[in-house]
Amino acid sequence: MQLNTTRFGSVRIRSDDVFRFPQGLIGYADCQRWVLLADAATESVGWLQSARHPELAVAVVSPRRFVPEYRFHVTPSQLATLNLGDADKAFVLNVVAKQGYVLTANLKAPLVFNLDRRLGCQVVVSDDHPLQHELADTTPKLRKIA
C-alpha cells in the first residue's frame, strides 16, 4: 500500500504497519489511523504520520532515551481502548515540539501503543510531569585517540 505524505513523499507500507487510535490524538480526534516512521537523519526521533492527512506528521521520541526514570500512572479506563491482555506488549512514546531553538517532549500526555493489536491512545496523566520537558543531547561524545 502506498502512503503519500507531504514530509516523506510516497512511502510503501503494509496494512499491518497502521495503528488505529479510536479516539484520535489530542487536537486531531478525526485522525484515527497512523503509521510510525523512522527519521533517516536522526535515530532518536521517529514520526507518527497520519494515514488520512498527508500533511500531518508528529515527531515522537522514546522517553527511555531522554528521561530513563519516566513513569506515569493511568487508570484502567484510560487504556481500555487498547484491549491490553497479559501477553500484549505496550510501548510508550512522547510527542516532540520545538520551542524556539529547543526541542521539548510532552511528558504529560504520552502515546501508548498495543504493539500486538496495532492500537494506540493518547492519555493525560495526573502525575506531576511537564508539558515541555527540554530534551538534552544525550548522544555520547566521541574522543579522538592518537
DAJO-V73289 format. One record per residue. RES is the residue in one small letter. SS is DSSP state (@ for helix, = for strand, . for the rest). PSI is psi in degrees with one decimal (999 if undefined). OMEGA is omega in radians with two decimals (* if undefined). Layout:
res/ss/psi/omega
RES/SS/PSI/OMEGA
RES/SS/PSI/OMEGA
//
This chain:
res/ss/psi/omega
m/./138.9/3.12
q/=/133.4/3.07
l/=/115.0/3.13
n/=/125.6/-3.10
t/=/154.6/3.09
t/./-41.4/-3.05
r/./-37.9/-3.00
f/./1.1/-3.08
g/=/-149.9/3.13
s/=/125.9/-3.08
v/=/130.4/3.10
r/=/124.9/3.13
i/./161.3/3.03
r/./157.7/-3.13
s/@/-29.9/3.12
d/@/4.2/3.00
d/@/-14.3/-3.05
v/=/130.6/3.03
f/=/138.0/3.09
r/=/125.7/3.06
f/./94.7/-3.05
p/./-33.7/3.10
q/./5.7/-3.07
g/./-161.6/3.04
l/=/163.8/3.09
i/./123.8/-3.10
g/./-10.3/-3.12
y/=/54.1/-3.06
a/./-28.4/-3.12
d/./-6.0/3.12
c/./101.6/-3.06
q/./-9.6/-3.14
r/=/123.6/-3.05
w/=/153.8/3.10
v/=/136.0/3.06
l/=/125.9/3.13
l/=/145.4/3.07
a/=/154.6/3.04
d/./120.4/-3.08
a/./-27.4/-3.07
a/./-27.8/-3.05
t/./112.7/-3.08
e/./-20.7/-3.11
s/./-10.4/-3.12
v/./138.5/3.02
g/=/178.2/-3.13
w/=/134.2/3.00
l/=/105.7/-3.05
q/=/129.8/3.07
s/=/134.7/3.08
a/./-13.4/-3.11
r/./-36.2/-3.07
h/./105.7/-3.07
p/./-26.1/-3.09
e/./-5.2/-3.02
l/./109.8/3.06
a/=/136.2/-3.08
v/=/126.5/3.08
a/=/138.8/-3.12
v/=/154.0/3.07
v/=/157.7/3.01
s/./127.8/3.14
p/@/-26.4/-3.13
r/@/-28.5/-3.12
r/@/-35.7/-3.04
f/@/-27.8/-3.12
v/./74.8/-3.03
p/./-28.3/-3.11
e/./5.8/-3.09
y/./122.4/3.06
r/./151.9/3.08
f/./161.6/-3.13
h/./137.6/3.08
v/./159.4/3.06
t/./155.0/3.09
p/@/-34.1/-3.13
s/@/-28.6/3.11
q/@/-27.5/-3.12
l/@/8.7/-3.06
a/@/-36.5/-3.10
t/@/-14.6/-3.13
l/@/-15.1/-3.11
n/./46.6/-3.12
l/./121.7/3.01
g/./176.6/-3.12
d/./-34.9/-3.07
a/./-10.8/-3.10
d/./149.0/-3.14
k/./122.3/3.06
a/=/145.9/-3.09
f/=/141.5/-3.07
v/=/136.3/3.01
l/=/158.3/3.09
n/=/143.0/3.12
v/=/138.6/3.14
v/=/141.1/3.07
a/=/157.8/3.09
k/=/122.2/3.11
q/=/94.9/-3.03
g/./-117.6/3.11
y/./8.8/-3.05
v/=/138.1/3.03
l/=/137.4/3.12
t/=/154.1/3.06
a/=/137.6/3.09
n/./102.2/3.13
l/./-9.8/-3.11
k/./-25.7/-3.08
a/./72.9/-3.11
p/./158.4/3.01
l/=/129.0/-3.14
v/=/131.0/-3.08
f/=/141.7/2.89
n/=/102.3/-3.05
l/./-34.8/-3.09
d/./-37.9/-3.09
r/./-0.4/3.09
r/./44.7/3.13
l/=/152.9/3.09
g/=/161.0/3.04
c/=/156.1/3.03
q/=/128.7/-3.12
v/./149.3/3.01
v/./119.3/-3.06
v/./152.8/3.13
s/./-8.0/3.11
d/./161.6/-3.12
d/./70.9/3.12
h/./146.1/-3.12
p/./153.8/3.00
l/./-28.6/-3.08
q/./85.9/3.07
h/=/117.7/-3.11
e/=/130.8/3.13
l/./117.5/3.09
a/./152.4/3.08
d/./112.2/-3.11
t/./12.5/3.12
t/./137.9/-3.11
p/./140.6/3.09
k/./131.1/3.14
l/./139.7/3.11
r/./143.2/3.08
k/./129.9/3.14
i/./135.2/3.06
a/./999/*
//
